[in-house]
């Protein structure tokens, strides 16, 4: 009886000292970042333009003069690094890539953003009156045209160009 107790006790000690454990990964410091792509935007504009907009290192915005105003000039600004992510967030809204409804008016943009990644450039032009926006290549050729579903880019334009009376009045009529 005593021998059985000693044997059971020894087995218990051996079992606890030789328990299994999970192996730690050899590359603890490197973690693979998983990037989820927006399939709606990706399908609408293609891989190259999707990457250019989402990975742009530099964005230059411009307040374009109205066609009826002959003395106004184009005002351009570089987007700061803190506003760059906000700009990308607004530009990549999946709802803006869903449809292009036919409207009876001429597309005359009042705001544009030039996204630059290395040597590649793409321009997004916005006509807030028609509620349309388009994607244009470096030569100015239209790639795609879509409907604006929100006034977020108009709000951003008001923030970046506080002296623009047109943007502020247009935003006030929408709210």
Secondary structure as GFF3:
##gff-version 3
##sequence-region A 1 175
A	DSSP	alpha_helix	2	17	.	.	.	ID=ss1
A	DSSP	alpha_helix	39	45	.	.	.	ID=ss2
A	DSSP	alpha_helix	47	54	.	.	.	ID=ss3
A	DSSP	beta_strand	58	63	.	.	.	ID=ss4
A	DSSP	beta_strand	75	78	.	.	.	ID=ss5
A	DSSP	alpha_helix	81	91	.	.	.	ID=ss6
A	DSSP	three_ten_helix	94	97	.	.	.	ID=ss7
A	DSSP	beta_strand	111	117	.	.	.	ID=ss8
A	DSSP	beta_strand	120	127	.	.	.	ID=ss9
A	DSSP	beta_strand	132	136	.	.	.	ID=ss10
A	DSSP	beta_strand	142	147	.	.	.	ID=ss11
A	DSSP	alpha_helix	152	160	.	.	.	ID=ss12
A	DSSP	alpha_helix	165	174	.	.	.	ID=ss13
###
